[in-house]
Amino acid sequence: MKHRSTFLFLFLFLVVLTTLVSAQTFSRGPSGPAAQPTGRETIGEQAQDPLFILIIIGSIIVLIGVKDKKRKFQLLGLIFLIYLINIQQIEPTPTSPTITPDVDWQTELLNDINKSEMLIELTKETEIFDYSSPRIQEIKEDILLRSNSEREAIQNALDYVYINIPYDSGESDNICFSATGSSVLKSGTGQCDTQSFLLTSITRSLNIPTRIQVGCLYTEPFCDAKFAIMAVFGGPRRKPKFTELKDLEEFKVNGEYKFPRGTSGLHTWTEAWLDGEWVGLEATSGEFIDPNGCYKYDIEIEDVRIKRDMCVSVDFEYAKSCLLRG
């Protein structure tokens, strides 16, 4: 009977919690004419949220370990309140611009950029980062209306890509070679490399110096637990995505190895110039990269400019070491 009442308490608690989650709007992405945000996370996506997982684990411990009913309800109420406070801090997607943008951030940014030929070069349109596309220009204007700082503009660009260009683990590796920012936008899906092309196109259209980095994404020991704890204290809440690879030999073609970015930890990401330094941007999760986090980014080729290197690695030893790190 005791176990039955314990599971009944847990069931009722989960019903209330998941009902709240399904009704809560999480997205912070653009909502202008160029955007099609989902406006909310599904229960399945929320179940991957490290804070949500911690709440469930904590609730189970309370339900099983605390014998006094009054104490049990008090602790469950406290856990529930912590979760409520946390999700209320995530702003809902506005249906129209509600702030008056501070244009000074762009003025200051341009003054900073004009002092460096390298930074000027990394704001230019290229064949890959084709931001004169009408749709990318619409996204740019929408982000400008909604951003009161450079950091906020970058986050809005990250949100746009994460919400509107879902990660597709089944995307053909050959797509990267012909992809551009506008073609990724048109396709509606992407992987780390192609999602980064669109993100870079958007941020460069905002005059934010942005570059592509390639290398290895790997984790420290016990990363899932560390990630969950850091998420509670303000760290990234969404994990980067990549496709696990078991057999390196399957990517040997005509005697040459070509390992697609996005497999076995081989990865493509973006860096933006912010407050006088380069900061990492993870297109697959829509998050700023936390340099102190348990997901580590090792650079194989610094500030890569060649399209082939953005899409694949031809270094067998590097790909092997990346796989072993993961």
Contacts in CASP RR format, 6 or more apart in sequence:
PFRMAT RR
TARGET T0000
AUTHOR 0000-0000-0000
METHOD contacts of the structure
MODEL  1
MKHRSTFLFLFLFLVVLTTLVSAQTFSRGPSGPAAQPTGRETIGEQAQDP
LFILIIIGSIIVLIGVKDKKRKFQLLGLIFLIYLINIQQIEPTPTSPTIT
PDVDWQTELLNDINKSEMLIELTKETEIFDYSSPRIQEIKEDILLRSNSE
REAIQNALDYVYINIPYDSGESDNICFSATGSSVLKSGTGQCDTQSFLLT
SITRSLNIPTRIQVGCLYTEPFCDAKFAIMAVFGGPRRKPKFTELKDLEE
FKVNGEYKFPRGTSGLHTWTEAWLDGEWVGLEATSGEFIDPNGCYKYDIE
IEDVRIKRDMCVSVDFEYAKSCLLRG
6 63 0 8 1.000
6 64 0 8 1.000
9 63 0 8 1.000
9 72 0 8 1.000
9 76 0 8 1.000
10 59 0 8 1.000
10 60 0 8 1.000
10 63 0 8 1.000
13 59 0 8 1.000
13 63 0 8 1.000
13 76 0 8 1.000
13 80 0 8 1.000
14 56 0 8 1.000
16 80 0 8 1.000
17 55 0 8 1.000
17 80 0 8 1.000
17 83 0 8 1.000
18 43 0 8 1.000
18 46 0 8 1.000
20 84 0 8 1.000
20 87 0 8 1.000
21 41 0 8 1.000
21 43 0 8 1.000
21 46 0 8 1.000
21 52 0 8 1.000
21 87 0 8 1.000
22 40 0 8 1.000
22 42 0 8 1.000
22 43 0 8 1.000
24 40 0 8 1.000
24 87 0 8 1.000
24 90 0 8 1.000
25 39 0 8 1.000
25 40 0 8 1.000
25 92 0 8 1.000
25 93 0 8 1.000
26 39 0 8 1.000
26 40 0 8 1.000
26 41 0 8 1.000
26 87 0 8 1.000
26 90 0 8 1.000
26 92 0 8 1.000
27 37 0 8 1.000
27 38 0 8 1.000
27 39 0 8 1.000
27 40 0 8 1.000
27 41 0 8 1.000
27 92 0 8 1.000
27 93 0 8 1.000
27 159 0 8 1.000
27 163 0 8 1.000
28 90 0 8 1.000
28 91 0 8 1.000
28 93 0 8 1.000
28 155 0 8 1.000
28 156 0 8 1.000
28 159 0 8 1.000
29 35 0 8 1.000
29 37 0 8 1.000
29 93 0 8 1.000
29 156 0 8 1.000
29 159 0 8 1.000
29 160 0 8 1.000
29 163 0 8 1.000
30 37 0 8 1.000
30 139 0 8 1.000
30 142 0 8 1.000
30 143 0 8 1.000
30 146 0 8 1.000
30 156 0 8 1.000
30 159 0 8 1.000
30 160 0 8 1.000
31 37 0 8 1.000
31 93 0 8 1.000
31 94 0 8 1.000
31 95 0 8 1.000
31 96 0 8 1.000
31 142 0 8 1.000
32 138 0 8 1.000
32 142 0 8 1.000
33 138 0 8 1.000
33 142 0 8 1.000
34 135 0 8 1.000
34 138 0 8 1.000
34 139 0 8 1.000
34 142 0 8 1.000
35 139 0 8 1.000
35 142 0 8 1.000
35 160 0 8 1.000
35 163 0 8 1.000
35 164 0 8 1.000
36 164 0 8 1.000
37 93 0 8 1.000
37 163 0 8 1.000
37 164 0 8 1.000
38 163 0 8 1.000
39 92 0 8 1.000
39 93 0 8 1.000
39 163 0 8 1.000
41 49 0 8 1.000
46 52 0 8 1.000
47 53 0 8 1.000
48 239 0 8 1.000
49 231 0 8 1.000
49 237 0 8 1.000
50 224 0 8 1.000
50 227 0 8 1.000
50 228 0 8 1.000
50 229 0 8 1.000
50 231 0 8 1.000
50 232 0 8 1.000
50 237 0 8 1.000
51 83 0 8 1.000
51 86 0 8 1.000
51 228 0 8 1.000
51 231 0 8 1.000
51 232 0 8 1.000
51 237 0 8 1.000
52 83 0 8 1.000
53 228 0 8 1.000
54 228 0 8 1.000
54 229 0 8 1.000
54 232 0 8 1.000
55 79 0 8 1.000
55 82 0 8 1.000
55 83 0 8 1.000
58 79 0 8 1.000
59 76 0 8 1.000
59 79 0 8 1.000
62 72 0 8 1.000
62 75 0 8 1.000
62 76 0 8 1.000
62 79 0 8 1.000
63 72 0 8 1.000
63 76 0 8 1.000
66 72 0 8 1.000
66 75 0 8 1.000
86 232 0 8 1.000
94 146 0 8 1.000
97 145 0 8 1.000
97 146 0 8 1.000
99 146 0 8 1.000
99 148 0 8 1.000
101 144 0 8 1.000
101 145 0 8 1.000
101 146 0 8 1.000
101 147 0 8 1.000
101 148 0 8 1.000
102 148 0 8 1.000
102 149 0 8 1.000
105 147 0 8 1.000
105 148 0 8 1.000
105 149 0 8 1.000
105 150 0 8 1.000
105 153 0 8 1.000
106 150 0 8 1.000
106 206 0 8 1.000
106 207 0 8 1.000
109 150 0 8 1.000
109 207 0 8 1.000
109 208 0 8 1.000
110 207 0 8 1.000
112 119 0 8 1.000
112 273 0 8 1.000
112 276 0 8 1.000
113 119 0 8 1.000
113 120 0 8 1.000
113 123 0 8 1.000
113 207 0 8 1.000
113 209 0 8 1.000
113 273 0 8 1.000
114 120 0 8 1.000
119 209 0 8 1.000
119 273 0 8 1.000
120 209 0 8 1.000
122 204 0 8 1.000
122 209 0 8 1.000
122 210 0 8 1.000
122 211 0 8 1.000
122 273 0 8 1.000
123 204 0 8 1.000
123 207 0 8 1.000
123 208 0 8 1.000
123 209 0 8 1.000
123 210 0 8 1.000
124 204 0 8 1.000
125 131 0 8 1.000
125 132 0 8 1.000
125 204 0 8 1.000
127 180 0 8 1.000
128 179 0 8 1.000
128 180 0 8 1.000
128 181 0 8 1.000
128 197 0 8 1.000
128 200 0 8 1.000
128 201 0 8 1.000
128 307 0 8 1.000
128 310 0 8 1.000
129 180 0 8 1.000
129 181 0 8 1.000
129 197 0 8 1.000
129 200 0 8 1.000
129 201 0 8 1.000
129 204 0 8 1.000
130 136 0 8 1.000
130 180 0 8 1.000
130 181 0 8 1.000
130 182 0 8 1.000
130 201 0 8 1.000
131 137 0 8 1.000
131 140 0 8 1.000
131 181 0 8 1.000
131 201 0 8 1.000
131 202 0 8 1.000
131 204 0 8 1.000
131 205 0 8 1.000
133 181 0 8 1.000
133 182 0 8 1.000
133 185 0 8 1.000
133 201 0 8 1.000
135 182 0 8 1.000
135 185 0 8 1.000
135 186 0 8 1.000
136 181 0 8 1.000
136 182 0 8 1.000
136 185 0 8 1.000
136 201 0 8 1.000
136 202 0 8 1.000
136 205 0 8 1.000
137 205 0 8 1.000
139 157 0 8 1.000
139 160 0 8 1.000
139 202 0 8 1.000
139 205 0 8 1.000
140 202 0 8 1.000
140 205 0 8 1.000
140 206 0 8 1.000
143 153 0 8 1.000
143 156 0 8 1.000
143 157 0 8 1.000
143 160 0 8 1.000
143 202 0 8 1.000
143 206 0 8 1.000
144 153 0 8 1.000
144 206 0 8 1.000
146 152 0 8 1.000
146 156 0 8 1.000
147 153 0 8 1.000
147 156 0 8 1.000
150 208 0 8 1.000
150 274 0 8 1.000
150 275 0 8 1.000
151 274 0 8 1.000
151 275 0 8 1.000
153 203 0 8 1.000
153 206 0 8 1.000
153 208 0 8 1.000
154 203 0 8 1.000
154 208 0 8 1.000
154 272 0 8 1.000
154 274 0 8 1.000
154 281 0 8 1.000
154 288 0 8 1.000
155 288 0 8 1.000
157 199 0 8 1.000
157 202 0 8 1.000
157 203 0 8 1.000
157 206 0 8 1.000
158 199 0 8 1.000
158 281 0 8 1.000
158 282 0 8 1.000
158 283 0 8 1.000
158 286 0 8 1.000
158 287 0 8 1.000
158 288 0 8 1.000
159 286 0 8 1.000
160 202 0 8 1.000
161 195 0 8 1.000
161 198 0 8 1.000
161 199 0 8 1.000
161 202 0 8 1.000
161 283 0 8 1.000
161 286 0 8 1.000
162 238 0 8 1.000
162 283 0 8 1.000
162 284 0 8 1.000
162 285 0 8 1.000
162 286 0 8 1.000
164 185 0 8 1.000
164 188 0 8 1.000
165 184 0 8 1.000
165 185 0 8 1.000
165 188 0 8 1.000
165 189 0 8 1.000
165 190 0 8 1.000
165 195 0 8 1.000
165 198 0 8 1.000
166 188 0 8 1.000
166 189 0 8 1.000
166 190 0 8 1.000
167 189 0 8 1.000
167 190 0 8 1.000
167 191 0 8 1.000
167 192 0 8 1.000
167 195 0 8 1.000
167 241 0 8 1.000
167 284 0 8 1.000
168 189 0 8 1.000
168 190 0 8 1.000
168 191 0 8 1.000
169 191 0 8 1.000
169 241 0 8 1.000
169 243 0 8 1.000
170 243 0 8 1.000
171 189 0 8 1.000
171 190 0 8 1.000
171 191 0 8 1.000
171 194 0 8 1.000
173 260 0 8 1.000
173 311 0 8 1.000
173 312 0 8 1.000
175 187 0 8 1.000
175 190 0 8 1.000
175 194 0 8 1.000
176 191 0 8 1.000
176 193 0 8 1.000
176 194 0 8 1.000
176 260 0 8 1.000
176 261 0 8 1.000
176 310 0 8 1.000
176 311 0 8 1.000
176 312 0 8 1.000
177 307 0 8 1.000
177 308 0 8 1.000
177 311 0 8 1.000
179 193 0 8 1.000
179 194 0 8 1.000
179 197 0 8 1.000
180 197 0 8 1.000
180 201 0 8 1.000
181 194 0 8 1.000
181 197 0 8 1.000
181 198 0 8 1.000
181 200 0 8 1.000
181 201 0 8 1.000
182 201 0 8 1.000
184 190 0 8 1.000
184 194 0 8 1.000
184 195 0 8 1.000
184 197 0 8 1.000
184 198 0 8 1.000
185 198 0 8 1.000
187 194 0 8 1.000
191 243 0 8 1.000
191 261 0 8 1.000
191 262 0 8 1.000
191 284 0 8 1.000
192 240 0 8 1.000
192 241 0 8 1.000
192 242 0 8 1.000
192 261 0 8 1.000
192 262 0 8 1.000
192 267 0 8 1.000
192 268 0 8 1.000
192 269 0 8 1.000
192 283 0 8 1.000
192 284 0 8 1.000
193 260 0 8 1.000
193 261 0 8 1.000
193 262 0 8 1.000
193 268 0 8 1.000
193 310 0 8 1.000
193 311 0 8 1.000
195 283 0 8 1.000
195 284 0 8 1.000
196 212 0 8 1.000
196 268 0 8 1.000
196 269 0 8 1.000
196 270 0 8 1.000
196 283 0 8 1.000
197 212 0 8 1.000
197 310 0 8 1.000
198 283 0 8 1.000
199 210 0 8 1.000
199 270 0 8 1.000
199 281 0 8 1.000
199 283 0 8 1.000
200 210 0 8 1.000
200 211 0 8 1.000
200 212 0 8 1.000
200 270 0 8 1.000
203 210 0 8 1.000
203 270 0 8 1.000
203 272 0 8 1.000
203 281 0 8 1.000
204 210 0 8 1.000
208 272 0 8 1.000
208 273 0 8 1.000
208 274 0 8 1.000
209 272 0 8 1.000
209 273 0 8 1.000
210 270 0 8 1.000
210 271 0 8 1.000
210 272 0 8 1.000
210 273 0 8 1.000
210 281 0 8 1.000
211 270 0 8 1.000
211 271 0 8 1.000
211 278 0 8 1.000
211 303 0 8 1.000
212 268 0 8 1.000
212 269 0 8 1.000
212 270 0 8 1.000
212 271 0 8 1.000
212 303 0 8 1.000
212 304 0 8 1.000
212 310 0 8 1.000
213 268 0 8 1.000
213 269 0 8 1.000
213 270 0 8 1.000
213 271 0 8 1.000
213 280 0 8 1.000
213 297 0 8 1.000
213 299 0 8 1.000
213 301 0 8 1.000
213 302 0 8 1.000
213 303 0 8 1.000
213 304 0 8 1.000
214 261 0 8 1.000
214 266 0 8 1.000
214 267 0 8 1.000
214 268 0 8 1.000
214 269 0 8 1.000
214 299 0 8 1.000
214 300 0 8 1.000
214 301 0 8 1.000
214 304 0 8 1.000
214 309 0 8 1.000
214 310 0 8 1.000
214 313 0 8 1.000
215 261 0 8 1.000
215 266 0 8 1.000
215 267 0 8 1.000
215 268 0 8 1.000
215 297 0 8 1.000
215 298 0 8 1.000
215 299 0 8 1.000
215 300 0 8 1.000
215 301 0 8 1.000
215 313 0 8 1.000
215 318 0 8 1.000
215 322 0 8 1.000
216 265 0 8 1.000
216 266 0 8 1.000
216 267 0 8 1.000
216 297 0 8 1.000
216 298 0 8 1.000
216 300 0 8 1.000
216 318 0 8 1.000
216 321 0 8 1.000
216 322 0 8 1.000
216 325 0 8 1.000
217 240 0 8 1.000
217 242 0 8 1.000
217 265 0 8 1.000
217 266 0 8 1.000
217 267 0 8 1.000
217 269 0 8 1.000
217 295 0 8 1.000
217 296 0 8 1.000
217 297 0 8 1.000
217 298 0 8 1.000
218 265 0 8 1.000
218 295 0 8 1.000
218 296 0 8 1.000
218 298 0 8 1.000
218 322 0 8 1.000
218 325 0 8 1.000
218 326 0 8 1.000
219 294 0 8 1.000
219 295 0 8 1.000
219 296 0 8 1.000
219 326 0 8 1.000
220 226 0 8 1.000
220 293 0 8 1.000
220 294 0 8 1.000
220 296 0 8 1.000
222 294 0 8 1.000
223 294 0 8 1.000
223 295 0 8 1.000
226 293 0 8 1.000
226 294 0 8 1.000
227 236 0 8 1.000
227 239 0 8 1.000
227 293 0 8 1.000
227 294 0 8 1.000
227 295 0 8 1.000
230 236 0 8 1.000
230 290 0 8 1.000
230 293 0 8 1.000
230 294 0 8 1.000
231 237 0 8 1.000
235 290 0 8 1.000
236 282 0 8 1.000
236 285 0 8 1.000
236 287 0 8 1.000
236 288 0 8 1.000
236 289 0 8 1.000
236 290 0 8 1.000
237 287 0 8 1.000
238 285 0 8 1.000
238 286 0 8 1.000
238 287 0 8 1.000
239 285 0 8 1.000
239 295 0 8 1.000
240 267 0 8 1.000
240 269 0 8 1.000
240 282 0 8 1.000
240 284 0 8 1.000
240 285 0 8 1.000
240 287 0 8 1.000
240 295 0 8 1.000
241 284 0 8 1.000
241 285 0 8 1.000
242 262 0 8 1.000
242 263 0 8 1.000
242 264 0 8 1.000
242 265 0 8 1.000
242 266 0 8 1.000
242 267 0 8 1.000
242 284 0 8 1.000
243 262 0 8 1.000
243 263 0 8 1.000
243 264 0 8 1.000
244 263 0 8 1.000
244 264 0 8 1.000
244 265 0 8 1.000
245 259 0 8 1.000
245 263 0 8 1.000
245 264 0 8 1.000
245 265 0 8 1.000
245 323 0 8 1.000
248 257 0 8 1.000
248 259 0 8 1.000
248 264 0 8 1.000
248 316 0 8 1.000
248 319 0 8 1.000
248 320 0 8 1.000
248 323 0 8 1.000
251 257 0 8 1.000
251 258 0 8 1.000
251 259 0 8 1.000
251 260 0 8 1.000
256 314 0 8 1.000
257 314 0 8 1.000
257 315 0 8 1.000
257 316 0 8 1.000
257 319 0 8 1.000
258 312 0 8 1.000
258 313 0 8 1.000
258 314 0 8 1.000
259 266 0 8 1.000
259 312 0 8 1.000
259 313 0 8 1.000
259 314 0 8 1.000
259 319 0 8 1.000
260 266 0 8 1.000
260 311 0 8 1.000
260 312 0 8 1.000
261 267 0 8 1.000
261 268 0 8 1.000
261 310 0 8 1.000
261 311 0 8 1.000
261 312 0 8 1.000
261 313 0 8 1.000
262 268 0 8 1.000
264 319 0 8 1.000
264 322 0 8 1.000
264 323 0 8 1.000
265 322 0 8 1.000
265 323 0 8 1.000
265 325 0 8 1.000
265 326 0 8 1.000
266 313 0 8 1.000
266 319 0 8 1.000
266 322 0 8 1.000
267 297 0 8 1.000
268 310 0 8 1.000
268 311 0 8 1.000
269 280 0 8 1.000
269 281 0 8 1.000
269 282 0 8 1.000
269 283 0 8 1.000
269 289 0 8 1.000
269 297 0 8 1.000
270 280 0 8 1.000
270 281 0 8 1.000
270 282 0 8 1.000
270 283 0 8 1.000
271 278 0 8 1.000
271 279 0 8 1.000
271 280 0 8 1.000
271 281 0 8 1.000
272 278 0 8 1.000
272 279 0 8 1.000
272 280 0 8 1.000
272 281 0 8 1.000
279 288 0 8 1.000
279 289 0 8 1.000
280 288 0 8 1.000
280 289 0 8 1.000
280 297 0 8 1.000
281 287 0 8 1.000
281 288 0 8 1.000
281 289 0 8 1.000
282 288 0 8 1.000
282 289 0 8 1.000
289 295 0 8 1.000
289 297 0 8 1.000
298 322 0 8 1.000
298 325 0 8 1.000
300 313 0 8 1.000
300 315 0 8 1.000
300 318 0 8 1.000
301 309 0 8 1.000
304 310 0 8 1.000
313 319 0 8 1.000
END
